[in-house]
Amino acid sequence: MQMPEGLPEIDLARPSAARVYDYFLGGAHNFEVDRQLAEQIAAMTPNLPATMRAGREFLRRAVRVLLDAGIDQYLDIGSGIPTVGNVHEVAQAANPKARVVYVDIDPVAVAHSRELLAGNELTGVIHADLRDPEWILAEARQLHLLDFDRPLGILLAGVVHFVPDADRPADILAALRSAAAPGSHLVVSHSTFEDQPPEMLDAQRLSARTATEITLRSRAEITGFFGDWTLLEPGVVHMELWRPDAPSEVAANPERFGAFGGVARHDRPVG
Ligand SMILES: C[S@@+](CC[C@H](N)C(=O)[O-])C[C@H]1O[C@@H](n2cnc3c(N)ncnc32)[C@H](O)[C@@H]1O
């Protein structure tokens, strides 16, 4: 199958969201241009590196819940540059037969994922754009790693906010949900403007300098991405409040990370 047109090549002159994110997480897969932008964003929003770690922690907790529900195959879109606690590590630690397909638009993220996963036959990597869900699904089917007739975990952690309204994110989510068998689960975390101070909006403006600008959305809009699937408790909440490992770990101001997270299950239609 041909690569769709419009996927970015590595551009060293322009910061990339994946590499800025990698820098915040303490990774080594970033360039000077990424570090400069990361420092600028961090100066304006000192919370941001912690926010990214909190996003990762939310994803880890969500994957554990899916593993407990028996989900043994994952489609992780916007997976980023591999770093500590990747989905396949969390999943395969609990179930060595768990399968994971990673998808990212960033060529650096894809290259590093391929390198890290070489030899892990139960994982695959796709270079693709979330805005083309049908292409992602076709590519995922070609890999023959995921069985779309069985329950699947679809993971969209910190990525849907890179899709502007003009690209119809609700339709993209609907396309992904409709490809998943009953029993499947959808995990979404997404930046929001709700309960946020003005610096957050400044950081959003800076994000326009990466190849992908962020669109902050309301809790209602983010909840809409789950469609008619059944939201697991506690619903769509500030990430830190979603099933914390220990209640004592939740800070007094869980809204400080500026992102909601939620998990929903595709229940069999009644009747
Ligand atoms: C903030 S990182 C999240 C990484 C990981 N999911 C996590 O939660 O730790 C966002 C990732 O989404 C990717 N991304 C942004 N827009 C995308 C798109 N349209 N299609 C696929 N991936 C995209 C970026 O390249 C980046 O690696």
The ligand as an SDF file (V2000), in Angstrom:
LIG
                    3D

 27 29  0  0  0  0  0  0  0  0999 V2000
    1.4290   14.4780   23.5190 C   0  0  0  0  0  0  0  0  0  0  0  0
    2.0150   13.1450   22.5640 S   0  0  0  0  0  0  0  0  0  0  0  0
    1.1720   11.7830   23.3600 C   0  0  0  0  0  0  0  0  0  0  0  0
    1.9850   10.5140   23.3930 C   0  0  0  0  0  0  0  0  0  0  0  0
    1.3240    9.3140   24.0790 C   0  0  0  0  0  0  0  0  0  0  0  0
    0.0300    8.9930   23.4930 N   0  0  0  0  0  0  0  0  0  0  0  0
    1.1580    9.5360   25.5800 C   0  0  0  0  0  0  0  0  0  0  0  0
    0.0250    9.7550   26.0150 O   0  0  0  0  0  0  0  0  0  0  0  0
    2.1320    9.4920   26.2880 O   0  0  0  0  0  0  0  0  0  0  0  0
    1.0640   13.3530   21.0670 C   0  0  0  0  0  0  0  0  0  0  0  0
    1.5130   12.5070   19.9000 C   0  0  0  0  0  0  0  0  0  0  0  0
    0.5060   12.5960   18.8750 O   0  0  0  0  0  0  0  0  0  0  0  0
    1.1320   12.6550   17.6080 C   0  0  0  0  0  0  0  0  0  0  0  0
    0.1980   13.2650   16.6500 N   0  0  0  0  0  0  0  0  0  0  0  0
   -0.1780   14.5630   16.5640 C   0  0  0  0  0  0  0  0  0  0  0  0
   -1.0600   14.7230   15.5560 N   0  0  0  0  0  0  0  0  0  0  0  0
   -1.2630   13.4900   15.0220 C   0  0  0  0  0  0  0  0  0  0  0  0
   -2.0610   12.9970   13.9450 C   0  0  0  0  0  0  0  0  0  0  0  0
   -2.8380   13.8180   13.2300 N   0  0  0  0  0  0  0  0  0  0  0  0
   -2.0210   11.6820   13.6630 N   0  0  0  0  0  0  0  0  0  0  0  0
   -1.2290   10.8340   14.3780 C   0  0  0  0  0  0  0  0  0  0  0  0
   -0.4450   11.2390   15.3960 N   0  0  0  0  0  0  0  0  0  0  0  0
   -0.4540   12.5570   15.7180 C   0  0  0  0  0  0  0  0  0  0  0  0
    2.3980   13.4820   17.8500 C   0  0  0  0  0  0  0  0  0  0  0  0
    3.3540   13.2260   16.8550 O   0  0  0  0  0  0  0  0  0  0  0  0
    2.8150   12.9900   19.2390 C   0  0  0  0  0  0  0  0  0  0  0  0
    3.6960   11.8940   19.1270 O   0  0  0  0  0  0  0  0  0  0  0  0
  1  2  1  0
  2  3  1  0
  2 10  1  0
  3  4  1  0
  4  5  1  0
  5  6  1  0
  5  7  1  0
  7  8  2  0
  7  9  1  0
 10 11  1  0
 11 12  1  0
 11 26  1  0
 12 13  1  0
 13 14  1  0
 13 24  1  0
 14 15  1  0
 14 23  1  0
 15 16  2  0
 16 17  1  0
 17 18  1  0
 17 23  2  0
 18 19  1  0
 18 20  2  0
 20 21  1  0
 21 22  2  0
 22 23  1  0
 24 25  1  0
 24 26  1  0
 26 27  1  0
M  CHG  2   2   1   9  -1
M  END
$$$$
